Amino acid sequence: MRTSVYSCLRFIYRHTPLAQRCVHLGHDLFKSIKWHFKQSSFSKFLTRWVHPVQFSNLDSIRPISQLFGTDRGTGIQEYYIRKFLTQHQNSIQGRTLEVQENLYSKDFQKYGMTVDILHVEPSNPKATLIADLTQLNSLPENQFDCFICTNTLNFIFDLPSAIEGIYKLLKPGGVFLGTVAGVTQISRYDHERWGDYWRFTDKSLEKLFMPLFEKTCSITPYGNVVSAIALLQGLAVEDLEKTELLDKVDLDYQVTLGIFAQKPLPS
Ligand SMILES: C[S@@+](CC[C@H](N)C(=O)[O-])C[C@H]1O[C@@H](n2cnc3c(N)ncnc32)[C@H](O)[C@@H]1O
């Protein structure tokens, strides 16, 4: 009986385009509801409640989360990125560019500000500028007052060309607000797409940015041994009992680094 109902449904599905469309729509709807639920604070709270952190258990090779803690709450890198951008929020204005989506710029919207989205993949519907930072001829010149480029340079092999690209995109006086990872695990998602190549320190960033941006460039490291372990284990900010520890900086454990670089005005 069960088999015949199943065969009957399969026959209808195979021979009725409307049934196929309904099944696909239902599938897409289910995927979208699941995705939105996973992004919700409630789902993150549930994950932390069901899988609480055992701080004494450091002899497992499985991290607590393999998603940088973003399935449990606010990721450690996101915490530092927001801190860096907040410190430079006055520079987020005018014609602003962000990579992939308006994840951070939307929190700093102000009067007269417009946001463009740069992406390497033409399939991204949010992208208004399809370009590769290392391919100078794919980039417009002197266009942006601000370029928010979070956690992207780790995934670009040819860094000197990418920094030339950044310089080309900015208007004279325009500001680059970038963040990169120092101590961190591989980002599997990015590694399988464009490649995860580099880990940075304040010194490597100075050497990379100084030649073009000279005195207008400053590097701000964030992190310490607590935030480094939290990030490697995939803990969220909400998992930590003493979140104020995240703000202590130990230069030997540079977890996230902020780059402020301003394209000089013509003299
Ligand atoms: C981890 S995502 C960062 C984006 C996001 N705004 C964030 O912080 O969550 C890494 C980004 O690097 C971008 N990327 C990789 N290679 C690139 C290249 N050669 N030029 C421009 N973008 C590149 C990818 O498109 C991807 O959006």
The ligand as a Gaussian input file, in Angstrom:
#p B3LYP/6-31G(d) Opt

LIG

0 1
 C       35.681000      35.865000       4.122000
 S       35.054000      36.748000       2.737000
 C       35.055000      38.351000       3.450000
 C       33.911000      39.175000       3.080000
 C       32.968000      39.747000       4.104000
 N       32.706000      41.118000       3.822000
 C       33.227000      39.465000       5.581000
 O       34.101000      40.045000       6.247000
 O       32.471000      38.665000       6.105000
 C       36.431000      36.731000       1.643000
 C       36.180000      37.498000       0.361000
 O       37.389000      37.609000      -0.389000
 C       36.983000      37.830000      -1.715000
 N       38.112000      37.656000      -2.643000
 C       38.917000      36.590000      -2.781000
 N       39.835000      36.825000      -3.763000
 C       39.582000      38.069000      -4.233000
 C       40.197000      38.907000      -5.237000
 N       41.244000      38.482000      -5.941000
 N       39.674000      40.138000      -5.458000
 C       38.609000      40.578000      -4.734000
 N       38.007000      39.859000      -3.762000
 C       38.485000      38.612000      -3.515000
 C       35.886000      36.802000      -1.919000
 O       35.053000      37.169000      -2.956000
 C       35.176000      36.854000      -0.561000
 O       34.036000      37.655000      -0.657000

